Amino acid sequence: MAYVLRDSQGSIKAASPTEIKDPGWSFIEGDAKEYVDFLEAALANHNPFRESDIALARVLEDLIALLIDKDLIRFTDFPEQAQKRLIDRQTLRVNSIKVDFIDDSVNFF
């Protein structure tokens, strides 16, 4: 659930997670592409650490996996919600890896 303020061309110029009763503000679905695009652009423009945070999250995932692999910590040492997030991220990573090591169109012999 979100509320947006549009400019004269109809583009979103401001957003709020709570209802604003001022003129010009209107409801928009939270998953509307236009709204999500606006939020992405706003984050990219206002947070210089965003890309660094994303990269650091990947490093932390790898570090956690390494510590578990080396039996320095146990997966069950993490709170249940952290375990769920780690499983969700690992699932996303596995599903997003689409590597084709062999190009069938190339003849080696």
C-alpha positions as CSV (number, residue, x, y, z in Angstrom):
1,M,0.0,0.0,0.0
2,A,1.5,3.3,-1.1
3,Y,0.5,6.8,-2.0
4,V,2.1,9.0,-4.7
5,L,2.2,12.6,-5.8
6,R,2.4,13.1,-9.6
7,D,3.8,16.0,-11.6
8,S,1.9,17.7,-14.4
9,Q,3.1,14.9,-16.9
10,G,1.7,12.2,-14.6
11,S,5.1,10.9,-13.5
12,I,5.6,10.1,-9.8
13,K,7.5,12.9,-8.0
14,A,7.0,11.8,-4.4
15,A,5.9,8.7,-2.5
16,S,4.7,7.8,1.0
17,P,4.0,4.5,2.7
18,T,1.1,6.2,4.6
19,E,-2.0,7.9,3.4
20,I,-1.6,11.6,2.7
21,K,-4.9,13.5,2.4
22,D,-3.4,16.5,0.7
23,P,-4.7,17.3,-2.9
24,G,-2.8,15.5,-5.6
25,W,-1.8,12.4,-3.6
26,S,-3.3,9.1,-4.8
27,F,-3.2,5.4,-3.9
28,I,-1.0,3.0,-5.9
29,E,-0.4,-0.7,-5.5
30,G,2.9,-1.4,-3.7
31,D,4.0,-3.7,-6.5
32,A,3.0,-1.4,-9.4
33,K,6.0,-1.3,-11.8
34,E,5.9,2.5,-12.0
35,Y,6.1,2.8,-8.2
36,V,8.9,0.2,-7.9
37,D,10.9,2.0,-10.6
38,F,10.5,5.3,-8.8
39,L,11.7,3.8,-5.5
40,E,14.7,2.1,-7.3
41,A,15.7,5.4,-8.9
42,A,15.3,7.3,-5.6
43,L,17.5,4.8,-3.8
44,A,20.1,4.9,-6.5
45,N,20.2,8.7,-6.5
46,H,20.2,9.2,-2.7
47,N,22.3,6.4,-1.4
48,P,25.9,6.3,-2.6
49,F,26.5,3.2,-0.5
50,R,23.7,1.1,-2.1
51,E,25.9,-0.8,-4.6
52,S,28.6,-1.3,-1.9
53,D,26.0,-2.6,0.5
54,I,24.8,-5.1,-2.1
55,A,28.3,-6.3,-2.7
56,L,29.0,-6.5,1.0
57,A,25.9,-8.6,1.5
58,R,27.4,-11.1,-1.0
59,V,30.7,-11.1,0.9
60,L,28.8,-11.8,4.2
61,E,26.9,-14.6,2.6
62,D,30.1,-16.2,1.5
63,L,31.8,-15.6,4.9
64,I,28.9,-17.3,6.6
65,A,29.1,-20.3,4.2
66,L,32.8,-20.5,4.8
67,L,32.5,-20.5,8.6
68,I,29.8,-23.2,8.4
69,D,31.9,-25.3,6.0
70,K,34.9,-25.1,8.4
71,D,32.7,-26.0,11.4
72,L,33.5,-22.7,13.1
73,I,29.8,-22.0,13.5
74,R,26.6,-24.0,12.9
75,F,23.8,-23.0,10.8
76,T,21.5,-23.7,13.8
77,D,23.4,-21.1,15.8
78,F,21.6,-18.4,13.8
79,P,18.1,-17.3,14.9
80,E,15.3,-18.9,13.0
81,Q,14.6,-15.8,10.9
82,A,18.2,-15.5,10.0
83,Q,18.2,-19.1,8.9
84,K,15.2,-18.5,6.7
85,R,16.8,-15.5,5.1
86,L,20.0,-17.4,4.5
87,I,18.1,-20.3,2.9
88,D,16.1,-17.8,0.8
89,R,19.3,-16.1,-0.5
90,Q,21.0,-19.4,-1.2
91,T,18.0,-20.6,-3.2
92,L,17.9,-17.3,-5.2
93,R,21.6,-17.7,-5.9
94,V,21.4,-21.3,-7.0
95,N,18.3,-20.5,-9.2
96,S,20.0,-17.5,-10.8
97,I,23.2,-19.4,-11.9
98,K,22.8,-20.3,-15.4
99,V,26.2,-21.3,-16.8
100,D,26.7,-23.1,-20.0
101,F,30.2,-24.4,-20.0
102,I,30.0,-26.3,-23.3
103,D,29.0,-24.6,-26.5
104,D,27.6,-27.4,-28.7
105,S,28.2,-25.4,-31.8
106,V,32.0,-25.6,-31.5
107,N,33.8,-28.7,-32.8
108,F,37.0,-29.4,-31.0
109,F,38.0,-32.5,-33.0
